[in-house]
Amino acid sequence: MNQQQPNLDHQTVFDQLWGITNELRQKLEARFDLQPDPATQKFQEYSSHDGNIKGSLTTFSGGEIDWLVHSWLRNPEKSFSTMRLTTWLKSDIQVPHLAIEFTTLPYILFYIDYIPRTDPLIDLNYLDRYYEPVNETFLKLQTNTNLKLFTSRSVYVRLIQSPISLCFTGAAAVDTIELTRTVAHEMLDRWLTWVDEAEIVSEDTKKALTERDLLLRRHSAERDPGNQVAAKMLGAELTDKLVRSLWGGDRIL
């Protein structure tokens, strides 16, 4: 294995990874007219009953964006944190949705993916357009001896991931954080280009996409294995409300 720098303390790792999500969000805000949804305003700051576990969840929509989630949850005593910046597009175009999640366990896990909006098994044009360009990145990361490919125990999680899902773990070190930053920006920049170049779909396709997207967003939130961990830390009632917010169950906009 290649020599990495010494592991960083948990606070530094959290700050660095959360900083990356803010860098990416700034790019999104520069491109899209995003408005915060009042329904999730009460979750901008929340905590467990004992105050030891804290989190934040904000959601946005506007322009081509149907639902954007920017959130974090943290238990410093366990060196655990998780954060996400997930962007769900409206159904005017068929560009994949963008999913970005970072977790510390206390090692770093990063998940960056383009969520398909059709079946790439039979829609080969979609496969070639949106997934073939990322295949080299996927294969190159697998050869990085400082990383390990992460395979979820959840059947649903493995199913929702695309063929080029970048889901790896690495030491909580500067090298891993910088690699995460580079890959995340590359994935976002490529995705923004796709959005700029996308063709408007037909009304029939739009209707089908709208229905599929909502189901996908809801199922992915409700079937997340991390919900069980959150329930133990925050209680079932608060966790259920947060999960509902992730898919926009109470959205106002």
N, C-alpha and C positions, 0 to 999 in steps of 0.2 A: 504494500500500500504506500502511496506517496506521502511524504511528510507534510502534515498540516500544522498550522499554528495552534498553540494551546487553546483549550476550550475557554469560551467567554462566560462571564457570570450571567445569570438568567435575566437580570434587569437590562443588561446591555443587549442581549440577544432579542428580547422583546422590543426594545426601543428601535433597534435596527430594522427588524422585520416590519413593525408597524410603520416605520418611516418609509419603507418601500411601498407599502399599500397607499400611503399618502402621496408619494410621487406619482404613482399610477393614477390615482383619483384626480390629481391636478391635470393630467393629460386628458382624462375623460371630461372634466369640467371645461377645459379649453375647447373641446370639440363639440360637446352637446350642451343644450340648454336644460340643465337639471334643476328640479325643484324638490325640496324635501317634502316627504309625505307626513302630514300632521298626525296620522294614526300611530306612528312609531316614535313620536317625539318623547313620550314618557320613558322610552328605553335608551335615550341617549346616555343616561347614567343609571345603572342598576347594580344591586349587590345581593349577596345571600343574607339570610337573617342575622348571622353573626358578623357580617361586614367583612369577612376575610376574603371572599371571592367577589370580584367586581367585573363589570362588563359594560359594553356600549354597543348599541345597534341603531343605525340610521339607514333610512331608505329614501330613494329618489326616483323620479321618473320625469320624462319630458323629451320632446323631439322624437328621435328614433328609438329611445330607450323606454321600454315598458316598465322595468323594475330593476333597480340597482340596490344592492345590499353592501354596506360597509360596516363591519362589526368586529369586535374582539371580546374575548372572555379569558379571565386569568386567575390562576390560583398560585401565587408566588411561593407558598410553603411547599408545594409539590413540583416546583419548577415547570408548571404546566401553563400553556397559553395557546389559544387558537384564534385566528383572525381570517376574515374573508373579504374579498372584493369581487362580487359576482354580478355580472351584467347580463340582463335578459333583454333582448331586442324586441321591438314591436314586429308585427307580422307583415309589414309592408315589404320587407326583404327576407331572404332565406339564409343569410349569413349565420354561421353557428353562434351560439351564445358563448360568453367568455367566463370561465370559472377560475378563480385564483384563491387558494387557501394556504396559509402557513400555520404550522403547529410546532410547539416545542414540548418534548416528552422526557427528558430535557434535550435530547438530540433534536435536530431540525428536520421536519418533514415539509416538503413543498409539493403542492398539487396545482398544476396549471394546465388547462385543457380547453378545447373548443368543443362545446356540447352539440352534437349533430341535431339538425332539425328535419332530417329525412333519413331514409335507410341507406347508408353507404354501401351495403351489401349488393343492392340492386341499382342504386343511383351512382353509377361509376363516374359520371361527370362531376358530381358533388365530391366524391372521394378524391379524385384527381385534383380538383380545384382547391380544396381546403385542407386536405390531410397529407397528400403526397409531399407538399413543400416542407412539412415539418418532420418528415420521416427521418431525415439525416440528423436532425437535432436529437430526436428520440434515441436513435442508435448510438450517437456519439456520447450521450450522457450515460448510457449503459456501460460504456467502456471506461468511464471515469472511476478509478479505483477508490476515490474518496466518497463515492455515492453507492447506495444500494437501492435497487428497484423495490418499491413498496407495493405489496399485494394485499388488498383488503380482504377480510374474512367474510364480508357481506356480499352476497350474490348480486343484490341490487346495485351496490356501489360499483362493482366490477362491470355490470351491464351498462350503466349510464356513462362510463368512461369511454372515450373515443379510442381508436387504434393507436393514436400517438400521445395518449395521456402522459404528461410528464409528472410522475408521482414517485419521488425519491426521498430517501433519508440521507443525512450526513451529519458529521460532528458539528457541535455548536461552536464553530470557529469562523474567523474572518473570511477564509477561503469559501466556505459554504455560503455565507451571506452574500458575498460579492457575486458568486455564480448565480445565486437565486435572483439577485437584482438584475443581472445581465439578461438572463433567460426571460424573466417576467417582462422586462421592457421590450425585448424582441417580440415576444408573443403578442403584447398589446399593440405595438406599432404595426405589425403585420395585420392584425385584426382591424385596426382603424383604416388601413388601406382597403381592405375588403369592403368595409362599410361604405367608404367613399365611392367605390366602383360598382356597388351592387345595383342590380336591376330590380325595378318594382315588379312584384309578382301579381298574378291575376287575382280577381276577387274570390274565386273559388279556392285558390291556394291560400289566400289570406285567411279565409274563414277556417280552413282546416288547421293552419298554423296556430291561430289564436287558441283554438280548443286544445291542440296538442301541447302548446307551450305552457298553458296554465296547469294541465295535468302533470306535466313533467316537473314544473317548478314545485308543485305541491307534494308530489310523491318523493322528490329528491330531498325536500325538507323534512317530511314526516318519517322517512325511512333511514335517515342519517343515523348510523350507529352511535355517534357522539351524543345523541339525545339522552341515552341512558346515563352517560357520564354526567351530563348537565343536570339531569333530574336528581342525582345523588348530591350534587353540590348546591343546587339552587331550589330544589323541591319541584314536584310535578306540576304544580299550578303555574309558577312563573315560567318553567320550561315550555309548557304547552303554549303559553302566550307568545314566547319568543319564537317558537317554531312557526306559529301561525303568522307572525310578522315576517318571517323569512320568505314565505311565499305570497304574502300580500292578502291574507284572508280578511283583514279589516281595513284595507286601503281606502283612502278618502279621495285622492286625486283621480 
